[in-house]
Amino acid sequence: MQNLLENLGPGIDKGGYEAIPFCVDMPKLFESFIAEWLRTNSPVNLFISPQYVSNLDSNAALSFRIDILLRERETNRVLGILDTKYKAAHMPDEADIQQVGLAA
């Protein structure tokens, strides 16, 4: 933590501070950032629902999780869905395209 406070970056040499290792779930962090950014920067009539679960049958045995659902606040009408991806890729994976197509 001290390294972060002193604005130092990681290196391959042993430094003068001890730190515990930690992992960051970057796809989840990215999705949360996008949802919060939309909440802050969208028009007031837009309702942002992160991790929206859509039940595909009446007893909720089959469901589909949508990363971010966009709804009109007054009418609750669905305006769009967002599938966030945190990847280093030039083109989306075929499975990603199929997932978005299924949600639409």
Distance bins in CASP14 RR format, pairs under 12 A and 6 or more apart:
PFRMAT RR
TARGET T0000
AUTHOR 0000-0000-0000
RMODE 2
METHOD distances of the structure
MODEL  1
1 8 0 0 0 0 0 1 0 0 0 0 0
1 17 0 0 0 0 1 0 0 0 0 0 0
1 18 0 0 0 0 0 1 0 0 0 0 0
1 19 1 0 0 1 0 0 0 0 0 0 0
1 20 0 0 0 0 1 0 0 0 0 0 0
1 22 0 0 0 0 0 1 0 0 0 0 0
2 8 0 0 0 0 1 0 0 0 0 0 0
2 9 0 0 0 0 0 1 0 0 0 0 0
2 15 0 0 0 0 0 1 0 0 0 0 0
2 16 0 0 0 0 1 0 0 0 0 0 0
2 17 1 0 1 0 0 0 0 0 0 0 0
2 18 0 0 0 0 1 0 0 0 0 0 0
2 19 1 0 0 1 0 0 0 0 0 0 0
3 9 1 0 0 1 0 0 0 0 0 0 0
3 10 1 0 0 1 0 0 0 0 0 0 0
3 11 0 0 0 0 1 0 0 0 0 0 0
3 15 0 0 0 0 1 0 0 0 0 0 0
3 16 0 0 0 0 1 0 0 0 0 0 0
3 17 1 0 1 0 0 0 0 0 0 0 0
3 18 0 0 0 0 0 1 0 0 0 0 0
3 19 1 0 0 1 0 0 0 0 0 0 0
4 10 0 0 0 0 0 1 0 0 0 0 0
4 17 0 0 0 0 0 1 0 0 0 0 0
4 19 0 0 0 0 1 0 0 0 0 0 0
4 22 0 0 0 0 0 1 0 0 0 0 0
5 17 0 0 0 0 0 1 0 0 0 0 0
5 19 0 0 0 0 0 1 0 0 0 0 0
6 15 0 0 0 0 0 1 0 0 0 0 0
6 16 0 0 0 0 0 1 0 0 0 0 0
6 17 0 0 0 0 1 0 0 0 0 0 0
8 15 0 0 0 0 1 0 0 0 0 0 0
8 16 0 0 0 0 0 1 0 0 0 0 0
8 17 0 0 0 0 1 0 0 0 0 0 0
8 19 0 0 0 0 0 1 0 0 0 0 0
9 15 0 0 0 0 0 1 0 0 0 0 0
9 17 0 0 0 0 0 1 0 0 0 0 0
9 19 0 0 0 0 0 1 0 0 0 0 0
10 17 0 0 0 0 0 1 0 0 0 0 0
10 19 0 0 0 0 1 0 0 0 0 0 0
10 21 0 0 0 0 0 1 0 0 0 0 0
11 17 0 0 0 0 0 1 0 0 0 0 0
11 19 0 0 0 0 0 1 0 0 0 0 0
23 29 0 0 0 0 0 1 0 0 0 0 0
24 30 0 0 0 0 0 1 0 0 0 0 0
24 32 0 0 0 0 0 1 0 0 0 0 0
24 33 0 0 0 0 0 1 0 0 0 0 0
24 86 0 0 0 0 0 1 0 0 0 0 0
25 31 0 0 0 0 1 0 0 0 0 0 0
25 32 0 0 0 0 1 0 0 0 0 0 0
25 86 0 0 0 0 1 0 0 0 0 0 0
26 32 0 0 0 0 0 1 0 0 0 0 0
26 33 0 0 0 0 0 1 0 0 0 0 0
26 84 0 0 0 0 0 1 0 0 0 0 0
26 85 0 0 0 0 0 1 0 0 0 0 0
26 86 1 0 1 0 0 0 0 0 0 0 0
26 87 0 0 0 0 1 0 0 0 0 0 0
26 88 0 0 0 0 0 1 0 0 0 0 0
27 33 0 0 0 0 0 1 0 0 0 0 0
27 34 0 0 0 0 0 1 0 0 0 0 0
27 67 0 0 0 0 1 0 0 0 0 0 0
27 83 0 0 0 0 0 1 0 0 0 0 0
27 84 1 0 0 1 0 0 0 0 0 0 0
27 85 1 0 0 1 0 0 0 0 0 0 0
27 86 1 0 1 0 0 0 0 0 0 0 0
27 87 0 0 0 0 1 0 0 0 0 0 0
27 88 0 0 0 0 0 1 0 0 0 0 0
27 96 0 0 0 0 0 1 0 0 0 0 0
28 34 0 0 0 0 0 1 0 0 0 0 0
28 35 0 0 0 0 0 1 0 0 0 0 0
28 50 0 0 0 0 0 1 0 0 0 0 0
28 51 0 0 0 0 1 0 0 0 0 0 0
28 67 0 0 0 0 0 1 0 0 0 0 0
28 84 0 0 0 0 1 0 0 0 0 0 0
28 85 0 0 0 0 0 1 0 0 0 0 0
28 86 0 0 0 0 1 0 0 0 0 0 0
29 35 0 0 0 0 0 1 0 0 0 0 0
29 36 0 0 0 0 0 1 0 0 0 0 0
29 84 0 0 0 0 0 1 0 0 0 0 0
29 86 1 0 0 1 0 0 0 0 0 0 0
30 36 0 0 0 0 0 1 0 0 0 0 0
30 37 0 0 0 0 0 1 0 0 0 0 0
30 50 0 0 0 0 0 1 0 0 0 0 0
30 67 0 0 0 0 1 0 0 0 0 0 0
30 68 0 0 0 0 0 1 0 0 0 0 0
30 82 0 0 0 0 0 1 0 0 0 0 0
30 83 0 0 0 0 0 1 0 0 0 0 0
30 84 1 0 1 0 0 0 0 0 0 0 0
30 85 0 0 0 0 1 0 0 0 0 0 0
30 86 1 1 0 0 0 0 0 0 0 0 0
30 87 0 0 0 0 1 0 0 0 0 0 0
30 88 0 0 0 0 0 1 0 0 0 0 0
31 37 0 0 0 0 0 1 0 0 0 0 0
31 38 0 0 0 0 0 1 0 0 0 0 0
31 48 0 0 0 0 0 1 0 0 0 0 0
31 50 1 0 0 1 0 0 0 0 0 0 0
31 51 0 0 0 0 1 0 0 0 0 0 0
31 52 0 0 0 0 0 1 0 0 0 0 0
31 65 0 0 0 0 0 1 0 0 0 0 0
31 66 0 0 0 0 0 1 0 0 0 0 0
31 67 1 0 1 0 0 0 0 0 0 0 0
31 68 1 0 0 1 0 0 0 0 0 0 0
31 82 0 0 0 0 1 0 0 0 0 0 0
31 83 0 0 0 0 1 0 0 0 0 0 0
31 84 1 0 1 0 0 0 0 0 0 0 0
31 85 0 0 0 0 1 0 0 0 0 0 0
31 86 1 0 0 1 0 0 0 0 0 0 0
32 38 0 0 0 0 0 1 0 0 0 0 0
32 39 0 0 0 0 0 1 0 0 0 0 0
32 48 0 0 0 0 0 1 0 0 0 0 0
32 50 1 0 0 1 0 0 0 0 0 0 0
32 51 0 0 0 0 1 0 0 0 0 0 0
32 67 0 0 0 0 0 1 0 0 0 0 0
32 68 0 0 0 0 1 0 0 0 0 0 0
32 84 0 0 0 0 1 0 0 0 0 0 0
32 86 0 0 0 0 0 1 0 0 0 0 0
33 39 0 0 0 0 0 1 0 0 0 0 0
33 40 0 0 0 0 0 1 0 0 0 0 0
33 41 0 0 0 0 0 1 0 0 0 0 0
33 50 0 0 0 0 0 1 0 0 0 0 0
33 67 0 0 0 0 0 1 0 0 0 0 0
33 68 0 0 0 0 0 1 0 0 0 0 0
33 84 0 0 0 0 1 0 0 0 0 0 0
33 86 0 0 0 0 1 0 0 0 0 0 0
34 40 0 0 0 0 0 1 0 0 0 0 0
34 41 0 0 0 0 0 1 0 0 0 0 0
34 42 0 0 0 0 0 1 0 0 0 0 0
34 48 0 0 0 0 1 0 0 0 0 0 0
34 50 0 0 0 0 1 0 0 0 0 0 0
34 51 0 0 0 0 0 1 0 0 0 0 0
34 67 0 0 0 0 1 0 0 0 0 0 0
34 68 1 0 0 1 0 0 0 0 0 0 0
34 70 0 0 0 0 0 1 0 0 0 0 0
34 82 1 0 0 1 0 0 0 0 0 0 0
34 83 0 0 0 0 0 1 0 0 0 0 0
34 84 1 0 1 0 0 0 0 0 0 0 0
34 85 0 0 0 0 0 1 0 0 0 0 0
34 86 0 0 0 0 1 0 0 0 0 0 0
35 41 0 0 0 0 0 1 0 0 0 0 0
35 42 0 0 0 0 0 1 0 0 0 0 0
35 46 0 0 0 0 0 1 0 0 0 0 0
35 47 0 0 0 0 0 1 0 0 0 0 0
35 48 1 0 1 0 0 0 0 0 0 0 0
35 49 0 0 0 0 1 0 0 0 0 0 0
35 50 1 1 0 0 0 0 0 0 0 0 0
35 51 0 0 0 0 1 0 0 0 0 0 0
35 52 0 0 0 0 0 1 0 0 0 0 0
35 66 0 0 0 0 0 1 0 0 0 0 0
35 67 0 0 0 0 1 0 0 0 0 0 0
35 68 1 0 1 0 0 0 0 0 0 0 0
35 69 0 0 0 0 0 1 0 0 0 0 0
35 70 0 0 0 0 0 1 0 0 0 0 0
35 82 0 0 0 0 1 0 0 0 0 0 0
35 84 0 0 0 0 1 0 0 0 0 0 0
36 42 0 0 0 0 0 1 0 0 0 0 0
36 48 0 0 0 0 1 0 0 0 0 0 0
36 50 0 0 0 0 1 0 0 0 0 0 0
36 68 0 0 0 0 0 1 0 0 0 0 0
36 84 0 0 0 0 0 1 0 0 0 0 0
37 48 0 0 0 0 1 0 0 0 0 0 0
37 50 0 0 0 0 0 1 0 0 0 0 0
37 68 0 0 0 0 0 1 0 0 0 0 0
37 82 0 0 0 0 0 1 0 0 0 0 0
37 84 0 0 0 0 0 1 0 0 0 0 0
38 46 1 0 0 1 0 0 0 0 0 0 0
38 47 0 0 0 0 0 1 0 0 0 0 0
38 48 1 0 1 0 0 0 0 0 0 0 0
38 49 0 0 0 0 0 1 0 0 0 0 0
38 50 0 0 0 0 1 0 0 0 0 0 0
38 67 0 0 0 0 0 1 0 0 0 0 0
38 68 1 0 0 1 0 0 0 0 0 0 0
38 69 0 0 0 0 0 1 0 0 0 0 0
38 70 1 0 0 1 0 0 0 0 0 0 0
38 71 0 0 0 0 0 1 0 0 0 0 0
38 79 0 0 0 0 0 1 0 0 0 0 0
38 80 0 0 0 0 0 1 0 0 0 0 0
38 82 0 0 0 0 1 0 0 0 0 0 0
38 84 0 0 0 0 0 1 0 0 0 0 0
39 46 0 0 0 0 1 0 0 0 0 0 0
39 47 0 0 0 0 1 0 0 0 0 0 0
39 48 1 0 1 0 0 0 0 0 0 0 0
39 49 0 0 0 0 0 1 0 0 0 0 0
39 50 0 0 0 0 1 0 0 0 0 0 0
39 68 0 0 0 0 0 1 0 0 0 0 0
39 70 0 0 0 0 0 1 0 0 0 0 0
39 73 0 0 0 0 0 1 0 0 0 0 0
40 46 0 0 0 0 0 1 0 0 0 0 0
40 48 0 0 0 0 1 0 0 0 0 0 0
41 48 0 0 0 0 0 1 0 0 0 0 0
42 48 1 0 0 1 0 0 0 0 0 0 0
42 68 0 0 0 0 0 1 0 0 0 0 0
42 70 0 0 0 0 1 0 0 0 0 0 0
42 71 0 0 0 0 0 1 0 0 0 0 0
42 72 0 0 0 0 0 1 0 0 0 0 0
42 73 0 0 0 0 0 1 0 0 0 0 0
42 79 0 0 0 0 0 1 0 0 0 0 0
42 80 0 0 0 0 0 1 0 0 0 0 0
42 82 0 0 0 0 0 1 0 0 0 0 0
43 70 0 0 0 0 0 1 0 0 0 0 0
43 72 0 0 0 0 1 0 0 0 0 0 0
43 73 0 0 0 0 1 0 0 0 0 0 0
43 74 0 0 0 0 0 1 0 0 0 0 0
43 79 0 0 0 0 0 1 0 0 0 0 0
44 72 0 0 0 0 0 1 0 0 0 0 0
44 73 1 0 0 1 0 0 0 0 0 0 0
44 74 0 0 0 0 0 1 0 0 0 0 0
45 70 0 0 0 0 0 1 0 0 0 0 0
45 71 0 0 0 0 1 0 0 0 0 0 0
45 72 1 0 0 1 0 0 0 0 0 0 0
45 73 1 0 1 0 0 0 0 0 0 0 0
45 74 1 0 0 1 0 0 0 0 0 0 0
45 75 0 0 0 0 1 0 0 0 0 0 0
45 76 0 0 0 0 0 1 0 0 0 0 0
45 77 0 0 0 0 0 1 0 0 0 0 0
45 79 0 0 0 0 1 0 0 0 0 0 0
46 68 0 0 0 0 0 1 0 0 0 0 0
46 69 0 0 0 0 0 1 0 0 0 0 0
46 70 1 0 0 1 0 0 0 0 0 0 0
46 71 1 0 0 1 0 0 0 0 0 0 0
46 72 1 0 0 1 0 0 0 0 0 0 0
46 73 1 0 0 1 0 0 0 0 0 0 0
46 74 0 0 0 0 0 1 0 0 0 0 0
46 75 0 0 0 0 0 1 0 0 0 0 0
46 76 0 0 0 0 0 1 0 0 0 0 0
46 77 0 0 0 0 0 1 0 0 0 0 0
46 78 0 0 0 0 0 1 0 0 0 0 0
46 79 1 0 0 1 0 0 0 0 0 0 0
46 80 0 0 0 0 1 0 0 0 0 0 0
46 82 0 0 0 0 0 1 0 0 0 0 0
47 68 0 0 0 0 0 1 0 0 0 0 0
47 69 0 0 0 0 1 0 0 0 0 0 0
47 70 1 0 0 1 0 0 0 0 0 0 0
47 71 1 0 1 0 0 0 0 0 0 0 0
47 72 1 0 0 1 0 0 0 0 0 0 0
47 73 1 0 1 0 0 0 0 0 0 0 0
47 74 0 0 0 0 1 0 0 0 0 0 0
47 75 0 0 0 0 0 1 0 0 0 0 0
47 76 1 0 0 1 0 0 0 0 0 0 0
47 77 0 0 0 0 0 1 0 0 0 0 0
47 78 0 0 0 0 0 1 0 0 0 0 0
47 79 0 0 0 0 1 0 0 0 0 0 0
47 80 0 0 0 0 0 1 0 0 0 0 0
48 66 0 0 0 0 0 1 0 0 0 0 0
48 67 0 0 0 0 0 1 0 0 0 0 0
48 68 1 0 0 1 0 0 0 0 0 0 0
48 69 1 0 0 1 0 0 0 0 0 0 0
48 70 1 0 0 1 0 0 0 0 0 0 0
48 71 0 0 0 0 1 0 0 0 0 0 0
48 72 0 0 0 0 0 1 0 0 0 0 0
48 73 0 0 0 0 1 0 0 0 0 0 0
48 79 0 0 0 0 0 1 0 0 0 0 0
48 80 0 0 0 0 0 1 0 0 0 0 0
48 81 0 0 0 0 0 1 0 0 0 0 0
48 82 0 0 0 0 1 0 0 0 0 0 0
49 65 0 0 0 0 0 1 0 0 0 0 0
49 66 1 0 0 1 0 0 0 0 0 0 0
49 67 0 0 0 0 1 0 0 0 0 0 0
49 68 1 0 0 1 0 0 0 0 0 0 0
49 69 1 0 1 0 0 0 0 0 0 0 0
49 70 1 0 0 1 0 0 0 0 0 0 0
49 71 1 0 0 1 0 0 0 0 0 0 0
49 72 0 0 0 0 0 1 0 0 0 0 0
49 73 0 0 0 0 0 1 0 0 0 0 0
49 76 0 0 0 0 0 1 0 0 0 0 0
49 78 0 0 0 0 1 0 0 0 0 0 0
49 79 0 0 0 0 0 1 0 0 0 0 0
49 80 0 0 0 0 0 1 0 0 0 0 0
49 81 0 0 0 0 1 0 0 0 0 0 0
49 82 0 0 0 0 0 1 0 0 0 0 0
50 65 0 0 0 0 0 1 0 0 0 0 0
50 66 0 0 0 0 1 0 0 0 0 0 0
50 67 1 0 0 1 0 0 0 0 0 0 0
50 68 1 0 1 0 0 0 0 0 0 0 0
50 69 1 0 0 1 0 0 0 0 0 0 0
50 70 0 0 0 0 0 1 0 0 0 0 0
50 81 0 0 0 0 0 1 0 0 0 0 0
50 82 0 0 0 0 1 0 0 0 0 0 0
50 83 0 0 0 0 0 1 0 0 0 0 0
50 84 0 0 0 0 1 0 0 0 0 0 0
51 63 0 0 0 0 0 1 0 0 0 0 0
51 64 0 0 0 0 0 1 0 0 0 0 0
51 65 1 0 0 1 0 0 0 0 0 0 0
51 66 1 0 0 1 0 0 0 0 0 0 0
51 67 1 0 0 1 0 0 0 0 0 0 0
51 68 0 0 0 0 1 0 0 0 0 0 0
51 69 0 0 0 0 1 0 0 0 0 0 0
51 81 0 0 0 0 0 1 0 0 0 0 0
51 82 0 0 0 0 0 1 0 0 0 0 0
51 83 0 0 0 0 0 1 0 0 0 0 0
51 84 0 0 0 0 0 1 0 0 0 0 0
52 63 0 0 0 0 0 1 0 0 0 0 0
52 64 0 0 0 0 1 0 0 0 0 0 0
52 65 1 0 0 1 0 0 0 0 0 0 0
52 66 1 0 1 0 0 0 0 0 0 0 0
52 67 0 0 0 0 1 0 0 0 0 0 0
52 68 1 0 0 1 0 0 0 0 0 0 0
52 69 1 1 0 0 0 0 0 0 0 0 0
52 70 0 0 0 0 1 0 0 0 0 0 0
52 71 0 0 0 0 1 0 0 0 0 0 0
52 78 0 0 0 0 1 0 0 0 0 0 0
52 80 0 0 0 0 0 1 0 0 0 0 0
52 81 0 0 0 0 1 0 0 0 0 0 0
52 82 0 0 0 0 0 1 0 0 0 0 0
52 83 0 0 0 0 0 1 0 0 0 0 0
52 103 0 0 0 0 0 1 0 0 0 0 0
53 60 0 0 0 0 1 0 0 0 0 0 0
53 62 0 0 0 0 0 1 0 0 0 0 0
53 63 1 0 1 0 0 0 0 0 0 0 0
53 64 1 0 0 1 0 0 0 0 0 0 0
53 65 1 0 1 0 0 0 0 0 0 0 0
53 66 1 0 0 1 0 0 0 0 0 0 0
53 67 0 0 0 0 0 1 0 0 0 0 0
53 69 0 0 0 0 1 0 0 0 0 0 0
54 60 0 0 0 0 0 1 0 0 0 0 0
54 62 0 0 0 0 1 0 0 0 0 0 0
54 63 1 0 0 1 0 0 0 0 0 0 0
54 64 1 0 1 0 0 0 0 0 0 0 0
54 65 1 0 0 1 0 0 0 0 0 0 0
54 66 1 0 0 1 0 0 0 0 0 0 0
54 67 0 0 0 0 0 1 0 0 0 0 0
54 69 0 0 0 0 1 0 0 0 0 0 0
54 78 0 0 0 0 1 0 0 0 0 0 0
54 81 0 0 0 0 1 0 0 0 0 0 0
54 102 0 0 0 0 0 1 0 0 0 0 0
54 103 0 0 0 0 1 0 0 0 0 0 0
54 104 0 0 0 0 0 1 0 0 0 0 0
55 61 0 0 0 0 1 0 0 0 0 0 0
55 62 1 0 0 1 0 0 0 0 0 0 0
55 63 1 0 1 0 0 0 0 0 0 0 0
55 64 0 0 0 0 1 0 0 0 0 0 0
55 65 0 0 0 0 0 1 0 0 0 0 0
55 66 0 0 0 0 0 1 0 0 0 0 0
56 62 1 0 1 0 0 0 0 0 0 0 0
56 63 1 0 0 1 0 0 0 0 0 0 0
56 64 1 0 1 0 0 0 0 0 0 0 0
56 65 0 0 0 0 0 1 0 0 0 0 0
56 66 0 0 0 0 0 1 0 0 0 0 0
56 102 0 0 0 0 0 1 0 0 0 0 0
56 103 0 0 0 0 0 1 0 0 0 0 0
57 63 0 0 0 0 1 0 0 0 0 0 0
57 64 0 0 0 0 0 1 0 0 0 0 0
63 103 0 0 0 0 0 1 0 0 0 0 0
64 81 0 0 0 0 1 0 0 0 0 0 0
64 83 0 0 0 0 0 1 0 0 0 0 0
64 99 0 0 0 0 1 0 0 0 0 0 0
64 100 0 0 0 0 0 1 0 0 0 0 0
64 101 0 0 0 0 0 1 0 0 0 0 0
64 102 1 0 0 1 0 0 0 0 0 0 0
64 103 1 0 0 1 0 0 0 0 0 0 0
64 104 0 0 0 0 0 1 0 0 0 0 0
65 81 0 0 0 0 0 1 0 0 0 0 0
65 83 0 0 0 0 0 1 0 0 0 0 0
65 84 0 0 0 0 0 1 0 0 0 0 0
65 99 0 0 0 0 0 1 0 0 0 0 0
65 102 0 0 0 0 0 1 0 0 0 0 0
65 103 0 0 0 0 1 0 0 0 0 0 0
66 78 0 0 0 0 1 0 0 0 0 0 0
66 80 0 0 0 0 1 0 0 0 0 0 0
66 81 1 0 1 0 0 0 0 0 0 0 0
66 82 1 0 0 1 0 0 0 0 0 0 0
66 83 1 0 0 1 0 0 0 0 0 0 0
66 84 0 0 0 0 0 1 0 0 0 0 0
66 99 0 0 0 0 1 0 0 0 0 0 0
66 100 0 0 0 0 0 1 0 0 0 0 0
66 101 0 0 0 0 0 1 0 0 0 0 0
66 102 0 0 0 0 0 1 0 0 0 0 0
66 103 1 0 1 0 0 0 0 0 0 0 0
66 104 0 0 0 0 0 1 0 0 0 0 0
67 80 0 0 0 0 0 1 0 0 0 0 0
67 81 1 0 0 1 0 0 0 0 0 0 0
67 82 1 0 1 0 0 0 0 0 0 0 0
67 83 1 0 1 0 0 0 0 0 0 0 0
67 84 1 0 1 0 0 0 0 0 0 0 0
67 85 0 0 0 0 1 0 0 0 0 0 0
67 86 0 0 0 0 0 1 0 0 0 0 0
67 96 0 0 0 0 0 1 0 0 0 0 0
67 99 0 0 0 0 1 0 0 0 0 0 0
67 100 0 0 0 0 1 0 0 0 0 0 0
67 103 0 0 0 0 1 0 0 0 0 0 0
68 78 0 0 0 0 0 1 0 0 0 0 0
68 79 0 0 0 0 0 1 0 0 0 0 0
68 80 0 0 0 0 1 0 0 0 0 0 0
68 81 1 0 0 1 0 0 0 0 0 0 0
68 82 1 1 0 0 0 0 0 0 0 0 0
68 83 0 0 0 0 1 0 0 0 0 0 0
68 84 1 0 0 1 0 0 0 0 0 0 0
68 85 0 0 0 0 0 1 0 0 0 0 0
68 103 0 0 0 0 0 1 0 0 0 0 0
69 76 0 0 0 0 0 1 0 0 0 0 0
69 77 0 0 0 0 0 1 0 0 0 0 0
69 78 1 0 0 1 0 0 0 0 0 0 0
69 79 0 0 0 0 1 0 0 0 0 0 0
69 80 1 0 0 1 0 0 0 0 0 0 0
69 81 1 0 1 0 0 0 0 0 0 0 0
69 82 1 0 0 1 0 0 0 0 0 0 0
69 83 0 0 0 0 0 1 0 0 0 0 0
69 103 0 0 0 0 1 0 0 0 0 0 0
70 76 0 0 0 0 0 1 0 0 0 0 0
70 77 0 0 0 0 1 0 0 0 0 0 0
70 78 1 0 0 1 0 0 0 0 0 0 0
70 79 1 0 1 0 0 0 0 0 0 0 0
70 80 1 0 1 0 0 0 0 0 0 0 0
70 81 1 0 0 1 0 0 0 0 0 0 0
70 82 1 0 0 1 0 0 0 0 0 0 0
71 77 1 0 0 1 0 0 0 0 0 0 0
71 78 1 0 1 0 0 0 0 0 0 0 0
71 79 1 0 0 1 0 0 0 0 0 0 0
71 80 0 0 0 0 1 0 0 0 0 0 0
71 81 0 0 0 0 0 1 0 0 0 0 0
71 82 0 0 0 0 0 1 0 0 0 0 0
72 78 0 0 0 0 1 0 0 0 0 0 0
72 79 1 0 1 0 0 0 0 0 0 0 0
72 80 0 0 0 0 1 0 0 0 0 0 0
73 79 0 0 0 0 0 1 0 0 0 0 0
78 103 0 0 0 0 0 1 0 0 0 0 0
78 104 0 0 0 0 0 1 0 0 0 0 0
80 100 0 0 0 0 0 1 0 0 0 0 0
80 103 0 0 0 0 1 0 0 0 0 0 0
80 104 0 0 0 0 1 0 0 0 0 0 0
81 99 0 0 0 0 0 1 0 0 0 0 0
81 100 1 0 0 1 0 0 0 0 0 0 0
81 101 0 0 0 0 1 0 0 0 0 0 0
81 102 0 0 0 0 0 1 0 0 0 0 0
81 103 1 0 1 0 0 0 0 0 0 0 0
81 104 1 0 0 1 0 0 0 0 0 0 0
82 99 0 0 0 0 0 1 0 0 0 0 0
82 100 0 0 0 0 1 0 0 0 0 0 0
82 103 0 0 0 0 1 0 0 0 0 0 0
82 104 0 0 0 0 0 1 0 0 0 0 0
83 92 0 0 0 0 1 0 0 0 0 0 0
83 93 0 0 0 0 0 1 0 0 0 0 0
83 95 0 0 0 0 0 1 0 0 0 0 0
83 96 1 0 0 1 0 0 0 0 0 0 0
83 97 0 0 0 0 1 0 0 0 0 0 0
83 98 0 0 0 0 0 1 0 0 0 0 0
83 99 1 0 0 1 0 0 0 0 0 0 0
83 100 1 0 1 0 0 0 0 0 0 0 0
83 101 0 0 0 0 1 0 0 0 0 0 0
83 102 0 0 0 0 1 0 0 0 0 0 0
83 103 1 0 0 1 0 0 0 0 0 0 0
83 104 0 0 0 0 1 0 0 0 0 0 0
84 92 0 0 0 0 0 1 0 0 0 0 0
84 96 0 0 0 0 0 1 0 0 0 0 0
84 99 0 0 0 0 0 1 0 0 0 0 0
84 100 0 0 0 0 0 1 0 0 0 0 0
85 91 0 0 0 0 0 1 0 0 0 0 0
85 92 1 0 0 1 0 0 0 0 0 0 0
85 93 0 0 0 0 1 0 0 0 0 0 0
85 95 0 0 0 0 0 1 0 0 0 0 0
85 96 1 0 0 1 0 0 0 0 0 0 0
85 97 0 0 0 0 0 1 0 0 0 0 0
85 99 0 0 0 0 1 0 0 0 0 0 0
85 100 0 0 0 0 1 0 0 0 0 0 0
86 96 0 0 0 0 0 1 0 0 0 0 0
87 93 1 0 0 1 0 0 0 0 0 0 0
87 95 0 0 0 0 0 1 0 0 0 0 0
87 96 0 0 0 0 1 0 0 0 0 0 0
89 95 0 0 0 0 0 1 0 0 0 0 0
89 96 0 0 0 0 1 0 0 0 0 0 0
89 97 0 0 0 0 0 1 0 0 0 0 0
91 97 0 0 0 0 1 0 0 0 0 0 0
92 98 0 0 0 0 1 0 0 0 0 0 0
92 99 0 0 0 0 1 0 0 0 0 0 0
92 100 0 0 0 0 1 0 0 0 0 0 0
92 101 0 0 0 0 0 1 0 0 0 0 0
93 99 0 0 0 0 1 0 0 0 0 0 0
93 100 0 0 0 0 0 1 0 0 0 0 0
94 100 0 0 0 0 0 1 0 0 0 0 0
94 101 0 0 0 0 0 1 0 0 0 0 0
95 101 0 0 0 0 0 1 0 0 0 0 0
95 102 0 0 0 0 0 1 0 0 0 0 0
96 102 0 0 0 0 0 1 0 0 0 0 0
96 103 0 0 0 0 0 1 0 0 0 0 0
97 103 0 0 0 0 0 1 0 0 0 0 0
97 104 0 0 0 0 0 1 0 0 0 0 0
98 104 0 0 0 0 0 1 0 0 0 0 0
END
